[in-house]
Amino acid sequence: MEASRKIEAAVEAGKVSEKDAITRLLEIRNAMFREPAVGGNAELEAKKRHYERAARDIKEAHEDGKMSEEDAEKKRLGLRREMFETDEDGEQ
């Protein structure tokens, strides 16, 4: 894990105490394995995060001139349909 290596390097360099390093690592671990909110759906939340990352990438590609605005919008819509729409039986 990249964060673990960075924290370990900070301890070795004397920038962070071992106690603070352990606290930071525990915070990272807890954030990674946190239970979804009551009534939450972990799978849906993961899909949302994935969609948000992909949408940012599409936006950046458009801003960098690698994709037209129309193509970017089509790609976002296609991704949204693929990830979130269900069929008549409620299946994805």
C-alpha positions as CSV (number, residue, x, y, z in Angstrom):
1,M,0.0,0.0,0.0
2,E,1.4,3.3,-1.1
3,A,0.2,5.3,2.0
4,S,1.8,2.8,4.3
5,R,5.2,3.2,2.6
6,K,4.9,7.0,2.7
7,I,4.0,7.0,6.4
8,E,6.8,4.5,7.2
9,A,9.3,6.8,5.3
10,A,8.1,9.8,7.3
11,V,8.7,7.9,10.5
12,E,12.2,6.9,9.4
13,A,12.9,10.6,8.4
14,G,11.7,11.8,11.8
15,K,8.8,13.8,10.4
16,V,6.2,11.7,12.1
17,S,6.2,9.9,15.4
18,E,5.5,6.1,15.5
19,K,2.3,6.8,17.6
20,D,1.0,9.3,14.9
21,A,1.9,6.8,12.2
22,I,-0.1,4.1,13.8
23,T,-3.0,6.4,14.2
24,R,-2.9,7.4,10.6
25,L,-2.6,3.8,9.4
26,L,-5.6,2.9,11.5
27,E,-7.6,5.8,10.1
28,I,-6.8,4.7,6.6
29,R,-7.8,1.1,7.4
30,N,-11.0,2.1,9.0
31,A,-11.9,4.3,6.0
32,M,-11.3,1.4,3.7
33,F,-13.4,-1.1,5.5
34,R,-16.1,1.2,6.9
35,E,-19.6,-0.3,6.8
36,P,-22.0,1.5,4.6
37,A,-24.5,3.8,6.3
38,V,-27.6,2.3,7.7
39,G,-29.8,1.4,4.7
40,G,-26.8,1.9,2.5
41,N,-25.8,-0.3,-0.4
42,A,-22.1,-0.9,-0.6
43,E,-22.3,-2.1,-4.2
44,L,-24.2,1.0,-5.3
45,E,-21.8,3.3,-3.5
46,A,-18.8,1.5,-5.2
47,K,-20.5,2.0,-8.6
48,K,-21.1,5.7,-7.8
49,R,-17.4,6.2,-7.0
50,H,-16.3,4.3,-10.1
51,Y,-18.7,6.5,-12.2
52,E,-17.4,9.7,-10.7
53,R,-13.8,8.8,-11.4
54,A,-14.7,7.8,-15.0
55,A,-16.7,11.0,-15.5
56,R,-13.7,13.1,-14.3
57,D,-11.5,11.3,-16.7
58,I,-13.9,12.0,-19.6
59,K,-14.1,15.6,-18.6
60,E,-10.3,15.9,-18.5
61,A,-10.1,14.3,-21.9
62,H,-12.6,16.9,-23.3
63,E,-10.7,19.7,-21.6
64,D,-7.4,18.5,-23.1
65,G,-8.9,18.5,-26.6
66,K,-8.8,14.7,-26.9
67,M,-12.6,14.4,-27.2
68,S,-15.4,16.7,-28.4
69,E,-18.1,17.9,-26.0
70,E,-20.6,15.8,-27.8
71,D,-18.5,12.7,-27.7
72,A,-17.8,13.3,-24.0
73,E,-21.5,13.6,-23.2
74,K,-22.3,10.4,-25.2
75,K,-19.6,8.6,-23.3
76,R,-20.9,9.7,-19.9
77,L,-24.5,8.8,-20.8
78,G,-23.4,5.4,-22.1
79,L,-21.4,4.7,-18.9
80,R,-24.3,5.8,-16.7
81,R,-26.7,3.5,-18.6
82,E,-24.3,0.6,-18.4
83,M,-23.7,1.0,-14.7
84,F,-27.1,2.1,-13.3
85,E,-30.0,1.2,-15.5
86,T,-32.0,-1.9,-14.8
87,D,-34.2,-4.1,-17.1
88,E,-37.9,-4.7,-16.6
89,D,-37.2,-7.4,-14.0
90,G,-35.1,-5.0,-11.9
91,E,-31.9,-6.8,-13.0
92,Q,-28.8,-4.9,-14.2
